[in-house]
Amino acid sequence: MPLPEDLQALRNHIAENPRGFERVVQAAAFRKMFGSVHGDRLTRVPRGFPADHPAGEYLKYKQFLASRTLEPEIVTSPQFYKTVLETFRGMLPFIRFLNEPIVAARRTRERQEALMRF
């Protein structure tokens, strides 16, 4: 679960780029491998965003999770390594989208803190 300030940055990013987020989570490969995004959610769109925002359903999330269920036998098979790599590659666009605003916000905070020390 992101820290409150990171969650706000993430929600702002989704609100500003609803089509980009939708492209990631609605991509055929993502849906086939992970289904859909899940995690704890608010019942309403958070304060500061219009209730009818195009990404309103995604803005409700407090966690952004994607998971894949594998057959137990795969863990001991020669295919396991390939499956793990495939899973991480499939999740990469999702992780990149989620990390982008968090990394940018943290860099901004670090710069501001560094300036305040001088």
PDB file as gemmi writes it, atoms N, CA and C in Angstrom:
CRYST1    1.000    1.000    1.000  90.00  90.00  90.00 P 1                      
ATOM      1  N   MET A   1       0.850  -1.166   0.000  1.00  0.00           N  
ATOM      2  CA  MET A   1       0.000   0.000   0.000  1.00  0.00           C  
ATOM      3  C   MET A   1       0.903   1.238   0.000  1.00  0.00           C  
ATOM      4  N   PRO A   2       0.709   2.126  -0.944  1.00  0.00           N  
ATOM      5  CA  PRO A   2       1.563   3.318  -1.002  1.00  0.00           C  
ATOM      6  C   PRO A   2       1.358   4.228   0.205  1.00  0.00           C  
ATOM      7  N   LEU A   3       2.395   4.962   0.537  1.00  0.00           N  
ATOM      8  CA  LEU A   3       2.278   6.002   1.562  1.00  0.00           C  
ATOM      9  C   LEU A   3       1.249   7.024   1.083  1.00  0.00           C  
ATOM     10  N   PRO A   4       0.602   7.749   1.988  1.00  0.00           N  
ATOM     11  CA  PRO A   4      -0.435   8.708   1.569  1.00  0.00           C  
ATOM     12  C   PRO A   4       0.034   9.693   0.489  1.00  0.00           C  
ATOM     13  N   GLU A   5       1.241  10.236   0.650  1.00  0.00           N  
ATOM     14  CA  GLU A   5       1.721  11.204  -0.351  1.00  0.00           C  
ATOM     15  C   GLU A   5       2.007  10.522  -1.693  1.00  0.00           C  
ATOM     16  N   ASP A   6       2.454   9.270  -1.648  1.00  0.00           N  
ATOM     17  CA  ASP A   6       2.690   8.522  -2.889  1.00  0.00           C  
ATOM     18  C   ASP A   6       1.372   8.144  -3.545  1.00  0.00           C  
ATOM     19  N   LEU A   7       0.396   7.785  -2.740  1.00  0.00           N  
ATOM     20  CA  LEU A   7      -0.924   7.440  -3.275  1.00  0.00           C  
ATOM     21  C   LEU A   7      -1.547   8.647  -3.959  1.00  0.00           C  
ATOM     22  N   GLN A   8      -1.378   9.827  -3.365  1.00  0.00           N  
ATOM     23  CA  GLN A   8      -1.916  11.038  -3.989  1.00  0.00           C  
ATOM     24  C   GLN A   8      -1.225  11.302  -5.325  1.00  0.00           C  
ATOM     25  N   ALA A   9       0.090  11.152  -5.359  1.00  0.00           N  
ATOM     26  CA  ALA A   9       0.829  11.351  -6.616  1.00  0.00           C  
ATOM     27  C   ALA A   9       0.370  10.339  -7.661  1.00  0.00           C  
ATOM     28  N   LEU A  10       0.154   9.115  -7.245  1.00  0.00           N  
ATOM     29  CA  LEU A  10      -0.293   8.069  -8.159  1.00  0.00           C  
ATOM     30  C   LEU A  10      -1.695   8.361  -8.684  1.00  0.00           C  
ATOM     31  N   ARG A  11      -2.583   8.749  -7.803  1.00  0.00           N  
ATOM     32  CA  ARG A  11      -3.948   9.092  -8.244  1.00  0.00           C  
ATOM     33  C   ARG A  11      -3.925  10.276  -9.206  1.00  0.00           C  
ATOM     34  N   ASN A  12      -3.109  11.276  -8.914  1.00  0.00           N  
ATOM     35  CA  ASN A  12      -2.999  12.423  -9.829  1.00  0.00           C  
ATOM     36  C   ASN A  12      -2.513  11.966 -11.195  1.00  0.00           C  
ATOM     37  N   HIS A  13      -1.544  11.071 -11.206  1.00  0.00           N  
ATOM     38  CA  HIS A  13      -0.991  10.551 -12.463  1.00  0.00           C  
ATOM     39  C   HIS A  13      -2.062   9.794 -13.253  1.00  0.00           C  
ATOM     40  N   ILE A  14      -2.830   8.974 -12.572  1.00  0.00           N  
ATOM     41  CA  ILE A  14      -3.908   8.239 -13.244  1.00  0.00           C  
ATOM     42  C   ILE A  14      -4.960   9.217 -13.758  1.00  0.00           C  
ATOM     43  N   ALA A  15      -5.308  10.215 -12.939  1.00  0.00           N  
ATOM     44  CA  ALA A  15      -6.318  11.196 -13.343  1.00  0.00           C  
ATOM     45  C   ALA A  15      -5.865  11.997 -14.556  1.00  0.00           C  
ATOM     46  N   GLU A  16      -4.562  12.293 -14.632  1.00  0.00           N  
ATOM     47  CA  GLU A  16      -4.028  13.057 -15.759  1.00  0.00           C  
ATOM     48  C   GLU A  16      -3.800  12.188 -16.990  1.00  0.00           C  
ATOM     49  N   ASN A  17      -3.671  10.883 -16.795  1.00  0.00           N  
ATOM     50  CA  ASN A  17      -3.379   9.954 -17.895  1.00  0.00           C  
ATOM     51  C   ASN A  17      -4.321   8.749 -17.875  1.00  0.00           C  
ATOM     52  N   PRO A  18      -5.634   8.988 -17.855  1.00  0.00           N  
ATOM     53  CA  PRO A  18      -6.542   7.840 -17.737  1.00  0.00           C  
ATOM     54  C   PRO A  18      -6.416   6.856 -18.892  1.00  0.00           C  
ATOM     55  N   ARG A  19      -6.196   7.358 -20.087  1.00  0.00           N  
ATOM     56  CA  ARG A  19      -6.054   6.461 -21.248  1.00  0.00           C  
ATOM     57  C   ARG A  19      -4.794   5.622 -21.153  1.00  0.00           C  
ATOM     58  N   GLY A  20      -3.706   6.219 -20.667  1.00  0.00           N  
ATOM     59  CA  GLY A  20      -2.459   5.481 -20.525  1.00  0.00           C  
ATOM     60  C   GLY A  20      -2.602   4.346 -19.523  1.00  0.00           C  
ATOM     61  N   PHE A  21      -3.247   4.626 -18.381  1.00  0.00           N  
ATOM     62  CA  PHE A  21      -3.444   3.584 -17.393  1.00  0.00           C  
ATOM     63  C   PHE A  21      -4.378   2.512 -17.933  1.00  0.00           C  
ATOM     64  N   GLU A  22      -5.419   2.940 -18.580  1.00  0.00           N  
ATOM     65  CA  GLU A  22      -6.380   2.003 -19.165  1.00  0.00           C  
ATOM     66  C   GLU A  22      -5.698   1.101 -20.196  1.00  0.00           C  
ATOM     67  N   ARG A  23      -4.823   1.677 -21.009  1.00  0.00           N  
ATOM     68  CA  ARG A  23      -4.088   0.866 -21.997  1.00  0.00           C  
ATOM     69  C   ARG A  23      -3.273  -0.226 -21.324  1.00  0.00           C  
ATOM     70  N   VAL A  24      -2.661   0.112 -20.195  1.00  0.00           N  
ATOM     71  CA  VAL A  24      -1.834  -0.864 -19.483  1.00  0.00           C  
ATOM     72  C   VAL A  24      -2.693  -1.981 -18.911  1.00  0.00           C  
ATOM     73  N   VAL A  25      -3.739  -1.625 -18.179  1.00  0.00           N  
ATOM     74  CA  VAL A  25      -4.513  -2.650 -17.461  1.00  0.00           C  
ATOM     75  C   VAL A  25      -5.561  -3.343 -18.323  1.00  0.00           C  
ATOM     76  N   GLN A  26      -5.842  -2.793 -19.485  1.00  0.00           N  
ATOM     77  CA  GLN A  26      -6.793  -3.440 -20.392  1.00  0.00           C  
ATOM     78  C   GLN A  26      -6.098  -4.150 -21.548  1.00  0.00           C  
ATOM     79  N   ALA A  27      -4.776  -4.099 -21.577  1.00  0.00           N  
ATOM     80  CA  ALA A  27      -4.031  -4.797 -22.634  1.00  0.00           C  
ATOM     81  C   ALA A  27      -4.350  -6.285 -22.560  1.00  0.00           C  
ATOM     82  N   ALA A  28      -4.482  -6.901 -23.694  1.00  0.00           N  
ATOM     83  CA  ALA A  28      -4.841  -8.322 -23.755  1.00  0.00           C  
ATOM     84  C   ALA A  28      -3.871  -9.184 -22.950  1.00  0.00           C  
ATOM     85  N   ALA A  29      -2.587  -8.907 -23.067  1.00  0.00           N  
ATOM     86  CA  ALA A  29      -1.585  -9.713 -22.357  1.00  0.00           C  
ATOM     87  C   ALA A  29      -1.739  -9.558 -20.841  1.00  0.00           C  
ATOM     88  N   PHE A  30      -1.984  -8.336 -20.375  1.00  0.00           N  
ATOM     89  CA  PHE A  30      -2.160  -8.103 -18.944  1.00  0.00           C  
ATOM     90  C   PHE A  30      -3.405  -8.828 -18.443  1.00  0.00           C  
ATOM     91  N   ARG A  31      -4.508  -8.658 -19.165  1.00  0.00           N  
ATOM     92  CA  ARG A  31      -5.757  -9.290 -18.736  1.00  0.00           C  
ATOM     93  C   ARG A  31      -5.658 -10.812 -18.757  1.00  0.00           C  
ATOM     94  N   LYS A  32      -4.988 -11.351 -19.769  1.00  0.00           N  
ATOM     95  CA  LYS A  32      -4.848 -12.802 -19.856  1.00  0.00           C  
ATOM     96  C   LYS A  32      -4.022 -13.343 -18.688  1.00  0.00           C  
ATOM     97  N   MET A  33      -2.965 -12.638 -18.346  1.00  0.00           N  
ATOM     98  CA  MET A  33      -2.057 -13.116 -17.305  1.00  0.00           C  
ATOM     99  C   MET A  33      -2.555 -12.796 -15.891  1.00  0.00           C  
ATOM    100  N   PHE A  34      -3.107 -11.600 -15.685  1.00  0.00           N  
ATOM    101  CA  PHE A  34      -3.431 -11.139 -14.333  1.00  0.00           C  
ATOM    102  C   PHE A  34      -4.924 -10.902 -14.091  1.00  0.00           C  
ATOM    103  N   GLY A  35      -5.698 -10.896 -15.121  1.00  0.00           N  
ATOM    104  CA  GLY A  35      -7.122 -10.596 -14.951  1.00  0.00           C  
ATOM    105  C   GLY A  35      -7.326  -9.099 -14.889  1.00  0.00           C  
ATOM    106  N   SER A  36      -7.469  -8.579 -13.703  1.00  0.00           N  
ATOM    107  CA  SER A  36      -7.677  -7.145 -13.533  1.00  0.00           C  
ATOM    108  C   SER A  36      -6.927  -6.658 -12.299  1.00  0.00           C  
ATOM    109  N   VAL A  37      -6.916  -5.357 -12.132  1.00  0.00           N  
ATOM    110  CA  VAL A  37      -6.323  -4.745 -10.946  1.00  0.00           C  
ATOM    111  C   VAL A  37      -7.245  -5.035  -9.769  1.00  0.00           C  
ATOM    112  N   HIS A  38      -6.660  -5.300  -8.619  1.00  0.00           N  
ATOM    113  CA  HIS A  38      -7.458  -5.476  -7.415  1.00  0.00           C  
ATOM    114  C   HIS A  38      -6.703  -4.893  -6.226  1.00  0.00           C  
ATOM    115  N   GLY A  39      -7.360  -4.859  -5.095  1.00  0.00           N  
ATOM    116  CA  GLY A  39      -6.784  -4.296  -3.880  1.00  0.00           C  
ATOM    117  C   GLY A  39      -7.838  -3.544  -3.101  1.00  0.00           C  
ATOM    118  N   ASP A  40      -7.465  -3.043  -1.933  1.00  0.00           N  
ATOM    119  CA  ASP A  40      -8.397  -2.267  -1.113  1.00  0.00           C  
ATOM    120  C   ASP A  40      -8.825  -1.024  -1.875  1.00  0.00           C  
ATOM    121  N   ARG A  41     -10.104  -0.690  -1.706  1.00  0.00           N  
ATOM    122  CA  ARG A  41     -10.671   0.451  -2.427  1.00  0.00           C  
ATOM    123  C   ARG A  41     -11.557   1.285  -1.521  1.00  0.00           C  
ATOM    124  N   LEU A  42     -11.691   2.524  -1.903  1.00  0.00           N  
ATOM    125  CA  LEU A  42     -12.678   3.400  -1.284  1.00  0.00           C  
ATOM    126  C   LEU A  42     -14.033   3.098  -1.911  1.00  0.00           C  
ATOM    127  N   THR A  43     -15.084   3.511  -1.256  1.00  0.00           N  
ATOM    128  CA  THR A  43     -16.414   3.317  -1.845  1.00  0.00           C  
ATOM    129  C   THR A  43     -16.754   4.434  -2.821  1.00  0.00           C  
ATOM    130  N   ARG A  44     -16.110   5.576  -2.659  1.00  0.00           N  
ATOM    131  CA  ARG A  44     -16.353   6.725  -3.549  1.00  0.00           C  
ATOM    132  C   ARG A  44     -15.037   7.240  -4.117  1.00  0.00           C  
ATOM    133  N   VAL A  45     -15.142   8.004  -5.158  1.00  0.00           N  
ATOM    134  CA  VAL A  45     -13.968   8.660  -5.731  1.00  0.00           C  
ATOM    135  C   VAL A  45     -13.411   9.597  -4.655  1.00  0.00           C  
ATOM    136  N   PRO A  46     -12.091   9.597  -4.454  1.00  0.00           N  
ATOM    137  CA  PRO A  46     -11.521  10.418  -3.375  1.00  0.00           C  
ATOM    138  C   PRO A  46     -11.755  11.916  -3.577  1.00  0.00           C  
ATOM    139  N   ARG A  47     -11.753  12.608  -2.467  1.00  0.00           N  
ATOM    140  CA  ARG A  47     -11.914  14.061  -2.471  1.00  0.00           C  
ATOM    141  C   ARG A  47     -10.875  14.693  -3.394  1.00  0.00           C  
ATOM    142  N   GLY A  48     -11.310  15.701  -4.106  1.00  0.00           N  
ATOM    143  CA  GLY A  48     -10.410  16.407  -5.007  1.00  0.00           C  
ATOM    144  C   GLY A  48     -10.530  15.959  -6.453  1.00  0.00           C  
ATOM    145  N   PHE A  49     -11.280  14.881  -6.686  1.00  0.00           N  
ATOM    146  CA  PHE A  49     -11.499  14.385  -8.047  1.00  0.00           C  
ATOM    147  C   PHE A  49     -13.004  14.376  -8.319  1.00  0.00           C  
ATOM    148  N   PRO A  50     -13.409  14.722  -9.540  1.00  0.00           N  
ATOM    149  CA  PRO A  50     -14.839  14.688  -9.839  1.00  0.00           C  
ATOM    150  C   PRO A  50     -15.385  13.258  -9.753  1.00  0.00           C  
ATOM    151  N   ALA A  51     -16.589  13.125  -9.230  1.00  0.00           N  
ATOM    152  CA  ALA A  51     -17.210  11.804  -9.079  1.00  0.00           C  
ATOM    153  C   ALA A  51     -17.365  11.089 -10.412  1.00  0.00           C  
ATOM    154  N   ASP A  52     -17.476  11.844 -11.493  1.00  0.00           N  
ATOM    155  CA  ASP A  52     -17.666  11.239 -12.817  1.00  0.00           C  
ATOM    156  C   ASP A  52     -16.370  11.196 -13.634  1.00  0.00           C  
ATOM    157  N   HIS A  53     -15.238  11.266 -12.958  1.00  0.00           N  
ATOM    158  CA  HIS A  53     -13.949  11.233 -13.663  1.00  0.00           C  
ATOM    159  C   HIS A  53     -13.847   9.944 -14.476  1.00  0.00           C  
ATOM    160  N   PRO A  54     -13.305  10.012 -15.705  1.00  0.00           N  
ATOM    161  CA  PRO A  54     -13.188   8.809 -16.542  1.00  0.00           C  
ATOM    162  C   PRO A  54     -12.414   7.668 -15.874  1.00  0.00           C  
ATOM    163  N   ALA A  55     -11.494   7.997 -14.989  1.00  0.00           N  
ATOM    164  CA  ALA A  55     -10.714   6.967 -14.296  1.00  0.00           C  
ATOM    165  C   ALA A  55     -11.208   6.797 -12.859  1.00  0.00           C  
ATOM    166  N   GLY A  56     -12.417   7.223 -12.588  1.00  0.00           N  
ATOM    167  CA  GLY A  56     -12.954   7.216 -11.235  1.00  0.00           C  
ATOM    168  C   GLY A  56     -12.850   5.881 -10.525  1.00  0.00           C  
ATOM    169  N   GLU A  57     -13.105   4.802 -11.230  1.00  0.00           N  
ATOM    170  CA  GLU A  57     -13.034   3.485 -10.592  1.00  0.00           C  
ATOM    171  C   GLU A  57     -11.605   3.154 -10.153  1.00  0.00           C  
ATOM    172  N   TYR A  58     -10.624   3.581 -10.928  1.00  0.00           N  
ATOM    173  CA  TYR A  58      -9.225   3.338 -10.568  1.00  0.00           C  
ATOM    174  C   TYR A  58      -8.756   4.279  -9.467  1.00  0.00           C  
ATOM    175  N   LEU A  59      -9.316   5.479  -9.426  1.00  0.00           N  
ATOM    176  CA  LEU A  59      -8.924   6.441  -8.396  1.00  0.00           C  
ATOM    177  C   LEU A  59      -9.355   5.992  -7.006  1.00  0.00           C  
ATOM    178  N   LYS A  60     -10.313   5.099  -6.927  1.00  0.00           N  
ATOM    179  CA  LYS A  60     -10.796   4.585  -5.638  1.00  0.00           C  
ATOM    180  C   LYS A  60      -9.792   3.643  -4.973  1.00  0.00           C  
ATOM    181  N   TYR A  61      -8.892   3.091  -5.752  1.00  0.00           N  
ATOM    182  CA  TYR A  61      -7.963   2.109  -5.187  1.00  0.00           C  
ATOM    183  C   TYR A  61      -7.018   2.745  -4.172  1.00  0.00           C  
ATOM    184  N   LYS A  62      -6.772   2.000  -3.095  1.00  0.00           N  
ATOM    185  CA  LYS A  62      -5.751   2.353  -2.104  1.00  0.00           C  
ATOM    186  C   LYS A  62      -4.534   1.454  -2.294  1.00  0.00           C  
ATOM    187  N   GLN A  63      -4.747   0.347  -2.972  1.00  0.00           N  
ATOM    188  CA  GLN A  63      -3.692  -0.599  -3.339  1.00  0.00           C  
ATOM    189  C   GLN A  63      -3.885  -0.920  -4.814  1.00  0.00           C  
ATOM    190  N   PHE A  64      -2.797  -1.165  -5.495  1.00  0.00           N  
ATOM    191  CA  PHE A  64      -2.855  -1.530  -6.909  1.00  0.00           C  
ATOM    192  C   PHE A  64      -2.151  -2.867  -7.053  1.00  0.00           C  
ATOM    193  N   LEU A  65      -2.937  -3.924  -7.073  1.00  0.00           N  
ATOM    194  CA  LEU A  65      -2.380  -5.266  -7.093  1.00  0.00           C  
ATOM    195  C   LEU A  65      -2.745  -5.985  -8.381  1.00  0.00           C  
ATOM    196  N   ALA A  66      -1.824  -6.802  -8.824  1.00  0.00           N  
ATOM    197  CA  ALA A  66      -2.058  -7.710  -9.943  1.00  0.00           C  
ATOM    198  C   ALA A  66      -1.389  -9.019  -9.544  1.00  0.00           C  
ATOM    199  N   SER A  67      -2.085 -10.106  -9.742  1.00  0.00           N  
ATOM    200  CA  SER A  67      -1.512 -11.392  -9.347  1.00  0.00           C  
ATOM    201  C   SER A  67      -1.840 -12.452 -10.385  1.00  0.00           C  
ATOM    202  N   ARG A  68      -1.073 -13.487 -10.312  1.00  0.00           N  
ATOM    203  CA  ARG A  68      -1.231 -14.593 -11.247  1.00  0.00           C  
ATOM    204  C   ARG A  68      -1.255 -15.887 -10.446  1.00  0.00           C  
ATOM    205  N   THR A  69      -2.200 -16.727 -10.730  1.00  0.00           N  
ATOM    206  CA  THR A  69      -2.299 -18.016 -10.069  1.00  0.00           C  
ATOM    207  C   THR A  69      -1.693 -19.076 -10.982  1.00  0.00           C  
ATOM    208  N   LEU A  70      -0.802 -19.860 -10.407  1.00  0.00           N  
ATOM    209  CA  LEU A  70      -0.142 -20.926 -11.169  1.00  0.00           C  
ATOM    210  C   LEU A  70      -0.501 -22.276 -10.568  1.00  0.00           C  
ATOM    211  N   GLU A  71      -0.458 -23.261 -11.392  1.00  0.00           N  
ATOM    212  CA  GLU A  71      -0.650 -24.624 -10.912  1.00  0.00           C  
ATOM    213  C   GLU A  71       0.546 -24.985 -10.028  1.00  0.00           C  
ATOM    214  N   PRO A  72       0.323 -25.683  -8.933  1.00  0.00           N  
ATOM    215  CA  PRO A  72       1.431 -26.024  -8.024  1.00  0.00           C  
ATOM    216  C   PRO A  72       2.573 -26.781  -8.712  1.00  0.00           C  
ATOM    217  N   GLU A  73       2.252 -27.589  -9.688  1.00  0.00           N  
ATOM    218  CA  GLU A  73       3.275 -28.398 -10.359  1.00  0.00           C  
ATOM    219  C   GLU A  73       4.313 -27.553 -11.098  1.00  0.00           C  
ATOM    220  N   ILE A  74       3.928 -26.349 -11.479  1.00  0.00           N  
ATOM    221  CA  ILE A  74       4.844 -25.511 -12.268  1.00  0.00           C  
ATOM    222  C   ILE A  74       6.096 -25.163 -11.461  1.00  0.00           C  
ATOM    223  N   VAL A  75       5.971 -25.071 -10.136  1.00  0.00           N  
ATOM    224  CA  VAL A  75       7.084 -24.665  -9.279  1.00  0.00           C  
ATOM    225  C   VAL A  75       8.251 -25.649  -9.358  1.00  0.00           C  
ATOM    226  N   THR A  76       7.966 -26.894  -9.543  1.00  0.00           N  
ATOM    227  CA  THR A  76       9.036 -27.900  -9.599  1.00  0.00           C  
ATOM    228  C   THR A  76       9.365 -28.322 -11.027  1.00  0.00           C  
ATOM    229  N   SER A  77       8.760 -27.666 -11.988  1.00  0.00           N  
ATOM    230  CA  SER A  77       9.001 -28.041 -13.384  1.00  0.00           C  
ATOM    231  C   SER A  77      10.132 -27.201 -13.983  1.00  0.00           C  
ATOM    232  N   PRO A  78      10.692 -27.660 -15.080  1.00  0.00           N  
ATOM    233  CA  PRO A  78      11.722 -26.872 -15.781  1.00  0.00           C  
ATOM    234  C   PRO A  78      11.164 -25.558 -16.345  1.00  0.00           C  
ATOM    235  N   GLN A  79       9.847 -25.442 -16.434  1.00  0.00           N  
ATOM    236  CA  GLN A  79       9.206 -24.241 -16.986  1.00  0.00           C  
ATOM    237  C   GLN A  79       9.108 -23.099 -15.968  1.00  0.00           C  
ATOM    238  N   PHE A  80       9.411 -23.377 -14.718  1.00  0.00           N  
ATOM    239  CA  PHE A  80       9.200 -22.371 -13.674  1.00  0.00           C  
ATOM    240  C   PHE A  80       9.978 -21.082 -13.946  1.00  0.00           C  
ATOM    241  N   TYR A  81      11.244 -21.195 -14.258  1.00  0.00           N  
ATOM    242  CA  TYR A  81      12.061 -20.007 -14.527  1.00  0.00           C  
ATOM    243  C   TYR A  81      11.454 -19.185 -15.660  1.00  0.00           C  
ATOM    244  N   LYS A  82      11.090 -19.844 -16.725  1.00  0.00           N  
ATOM    245  CA  LYS A  82      10.478 -19.167 -17.872  1.00  0.00           C  
ATOM    246  C   LYS A  82       9.163 -18.493 -17.456  1.00  0.00           C  
ATOM    247  N   THR A  83       8.389 -19.166 -16.628  1.00  0.00           N  
ATOM    248  CA  THR A  83       7.108 -18.621 -16.171  1.00  0.00           C  
ATOM    249  C   THR A  83       7.313 -17.385 -15.303  1.00  0.00           C  
ATOM    250  N   VAL A  84       8.301 -17.424 -14.427  1.00  0.00           N  
ATOM    251  CA  VAL A  84       8.599 -16.265 -13.576  1.00  0.00           C  
ATOM    252  C   VAL A  84       9.020 -15.075 -14.442  1.00  0.00           C  
ATOM    253  N   LEU A  85       9.901 -15.308 -15.394  1.00  0.00           N  
ATOM    254  CA  LEU A  85      10.323 -14.221 -16.292  1.00  0.00           C  
ATOM    255  C   LEU A  85       9.144 -13.671 -17.085  1.00  0.00           C  
ATOM    256  N   GLU A  86       8.326 -14.551 -17.591  1.00  0.00           N  
ATOM    257  CA  GLU A  86       7.147 -14.146 -18.351  1.00  0.00           C  
ATOM    258  C   GLU A  86       6.214 -13.291 -17.488  1.00  0.00           C  
ATOM    259  N   THR A  87       6.053 -13.679 -16.243  1.00  0.00           N  
ATOM    260  CA  THR A  87       5.186 -12.946 -15.320  1.00  0.00           C  
ATOM    261  C   THR A  87       5.737 -11.549 -15.053  1.00  0.00           C  
ATOM    262  N   PHE A  88       7.024 -11.461 -14.766  1.00  0.00           N  
ATOM    263  CA  PHE A  88       7.625 -10.148 -14.513  1.00  0.00           C  
ATOM    264  C   PHE A  88       7.588  -9.266 -15.762  1.00  0.00           C  
ATOM    265  N   ARG A  89       7.820  -9.846 -16.907  1.00  0.00           N  
ATOM    266  CA  ARG A  89       7.731  -9.056 -18.154  1.00  0.00           C  
ATOM    267  C   ARG A  89       6.308  -8.572 -18.392  1.00  0.00           C  
ATOM    268  N   GLY A  90       5.339  -9.422 -18.087  1.00  0.00           N  
ATOM    269  CA  GLY A  90       3.941  -9.036 -18.259  1.00  0.00           C  
ATOM    270  C   GLY A  90       3.517  -7.929 -17.311  1.00  0.00           C  
ATOM    271  N   MET A  91       4.137  -7.867 -16.152  1.00  0.00           N  
ATOM    272  CA  MET A  91       3.782  -6.869 -15.156  1.00  0.00           C  
ATOM    273  C   MET A  91       4.574  -5.565 -15.328  1.00  0.00           C  
ATOM    274  N   LEU A  92       5.613  -5.584 -16.110  1.00  0.00           N  
ATOM    275  CA  LEU A  92       6.505  -4.430 -16.235  1.00  0.00           C  
ATOM    276  C   LEU A  92       5.796  -3.130 -16.624  1.00  0.00           C  
ATOM    277  N   PRO A  93       4.921  -3.101 -17.631  1.00  0.00           N  
ATOM    278  CA  PRO A  93       4.251  -1.833 -17.946  1.00  0.00           C  
ATOM    279  C   PRO A  93       3.416  -1.295 -16.776  1.00  0.00           C  
ATOM    280  N   PHE A  94       2.784  -2.192 -16.046  1.00  0.00           N  
ATOM    281  CA  PHE A  94       1.983  -1.820 -14.885  1.00  0.00           C  
ATOM    282  C   PHE A  94       2.874  -1.197 -13.805  1.00  0.00           C  
ATOM    283  N   ILE A  95       3.962  -1.862 -13.484  1.00  0.00           N  
ATOM    284  CA  ILE A  95       4.896  -1.373 -12.469  1.00  0.00           C  
ATOM    285  C   ILE A  95       5.503  -0.042 -12.887  1.00  0.00           C  
ATOM    286  N   ARG A  96       5.877   0.070 -14.133  1.00  0.00           N  
ATOM    287  CA  ARG A  96       6.461   1.335 -14.611  1.00  0.00           C  
ATOM    288  C   ARG A  96       5.466   2.482 -14.482  1.00  0.00           C  
ATOM    289  N   PHE A  97       4.224   2.240 -14.870  1.00  0.00           N  
ATOM    290  CA  PHE A  97       3.218   3.290 -14.774  1.00  0.00           C  
ATOM    291  C   PHE A  97       3.035   3.709 -13.316  1.00  0.00           C  
ATOM    292  N   LEU A  98       2.965   2.728 -12.418  1.00  0.00           N  
ATOM    293  CA  LEU A  98       2.757   3.033 -11.001  1.00  0.00           C  
ATOM    294  C   LEU A  98       3.964   3.713 -10.371  1.00  0.00           C  
ATOM    295  N   ASN A  99       5.148   3.334 -10.762  1.00  0.00           N  
ATOM    296  CA  ASN A  99       6.362   3.896 -10.169  1.00  0.00           C  
ATOM    297  C   ASN A  99       6.684   5.302 -10.655  1.00  0.00           C  
ATOM    298  N   GLU A 100       6.312   5.617 -11.874  1.00  0.00           N  
ATOM    299  CA  GLU A 100       6.680   6.908 -12.472  1.00  0.00           C  
ATOM    300  C   GLU A 100       6.320   8.105 -11.586  1.00  0.00           C  
ATOM    301  N   PRO A 101       5.075   8.256 -11.150  1.00  0.00           N  
ATOM    302  CA  PRO A 101       4.751   9.434 -10.336  1.00  0.00           C  
ATOM    303  C   PRO A 101       5.342   9.370  -8.927  1.00  0.00           C  
ATOM    304  N   ILE A 102       5.496   8.174  -8.400  1.00  0.00           N  
ATOM    305  CA  ILE A 102       6.050   8.034  -7.049  1.00  0.00           C  
ATOM    306  C   ILE A 102       7.517   8.440  -7.043  1.00  0.00           C  
ATOM    307  N   VAL A 103       8.271   7.969  -8.018  1.00  0.00           N  
ATOM    308  CA  VAL A 103       9.691   8.322  -8.119  1.00  0.00           C  
ATOM    309  C   VAL A 103       9.843   9.823  -8.344  1.00  0.00           C  
ATOM    310  N   ALA A 104       9.026  10.380  -9.228  1.00  0.00           N  
ATOM    311  CA  ALA A 104       9.107  11.822  -9.505  1.00  0.00           C  
ATOM    312  C   ALA A 104       8.777  12.636  -8.256  1.00  0.00           C  
ATOM    313  N   ALA A 105       7.749  12.234  -7.522  1.00  0.00           N  
ATOM    314  CA  ALA A 105       7.361  12.972  -6.309  1.00  0.00           C  
ATOM    315  C   ALA A 105       8.447  12.878  -5.248  1.00  0.00           C  
ATOM    316  N   ARG A 106       9.039  11.724  -5.110  1.00  0.00           N  
ATOM    317  CA  ARG A 106      10.104  11.571  -4.107  1.00  0.00           C  
ATOM    318  C   ARG A 106      11.331  12.389  -4.476  1.00  0.00           C  
ATOM    319  N   ARG A 107      11.668  12.417  -5.745  1.00  0.00           N  
ATOM    320  CA  ARG A 107      12.818  13.239  -6.171  1.00  0.00           C  
ATOM    321  C   ARG A 107      12.546  14.705  -5.883  1.00  0.00           C  
ATOM    322  N   THR A 108      11.333  15.149  -6.144  1.00  0.00           N  
ATOM    323  CA  THR A 108      10.974  16.540  -5.869  1.00  0.00           C  
ATOM    324  C   THR A 108      11.088  16.834  -4.382  1.00  0.00           C  
ATOM    325  N   ARG A 109      10.571  15.927  -3.545  1.00  0.00           N  
ATOM    326  CA  ARG A 109      10.662  16.125  -2.092  1.00  0.00           C  
ATOM    327  C   ARG A 109      12.118  16.156  -1.633  1.00  0.00           C  
ATOM    328  N   GLU A 110      12.935  15.255  -2.175  1.00  0.00           N  
ATOM    329  CA  GLU A 110      14.350  15.221  -1.799  1.00  0.00           C  
ATOM    330  C   GLU A 110      15.046  16.520  -2.178  1.00  0.00           C  
ATOM    331  N   ARG A 111      14.741  17.045  -3.369  1.00  0.00           N  
ATOM    332  CA  ARG A 111      15.344  18.313  -3.783  1.00  0.00           C  
ATOM    333  C   ARG A 111      14.911  19.454  -2.869  1.00  0.00           C  
ATOM    334  N   GLN A 112      13.621  19.478  -2.520  1.00  0.00           N  
ATOM    335  CA  GLN A 112      13.125  20.522  -1.634  1.00  0.00           C  
ATOM    336  C   GLN A 112      13.761  20.429  -0.262  1.00  0.00           C  
ATOM    337  N   GLU A 113      13.919  19.212   0.255  1.00  0.00           N  
ATOM    338  CA  GLU A 113      14.564  19.024   1.554  1.00  0.00           C  
ATOM    339  C   GLU A 113      16.027  19.454   1.491  1.00  0.00           C  
ATOM    340  N   ALA A 114      16.693  19.141   0.391  1.00  0.00           N  
ATOM    341  CA  ALA A 114      18.101  19.521   0.252  1.00  0.00           C  
ATOM    342  C   ALA A 114      18.233  21.043   0.209  1.00  0.00           C  
ATOM    343  N   LEU A 115      17.323  21.713  -0.476  1.00  0.00           N  
ATOM    344  CA  LEU A 115      17.365  23.177  -0.545  1.00  0.00           C  
ATOM    345  C   LEU A 115      17.104  23.795   0.826  1.00  0.00           C  
ATOM    346  N   MET A 116      16.251  23.178   1.596  1.00  0.00           N  
ATOM    347  CA  MET A 116      15.931  23.733   2.916  1.00  0.00           C  
ATOM    348  C   MET A 116      17.114  23.575   3.877  1.00  0.00           C  
ATOM    349  N   ARG A 117      17.985  22.624   3.625  1.00  0.00           N  
ATOM    350  CA  ARG A 117      19.150  22.433   4.503  1.00  0.00           C  
ATOM    351  C   ARG A 117      20.212  23.510   4.277  1.00  0.00           C  
ATOM    352  N   PHE A 118      20.174  24.136   3.113  1.00  0.00           N  
ATOM    353  CA  PHE A 118      21.179  25.155   2.809  1.00  0.00           C  
ATOM    354  C   PHE A 118      20.804  26.482   3.319  1.00  0.00           C  
TER     355      PHE A 118                                                      
END                                                                             
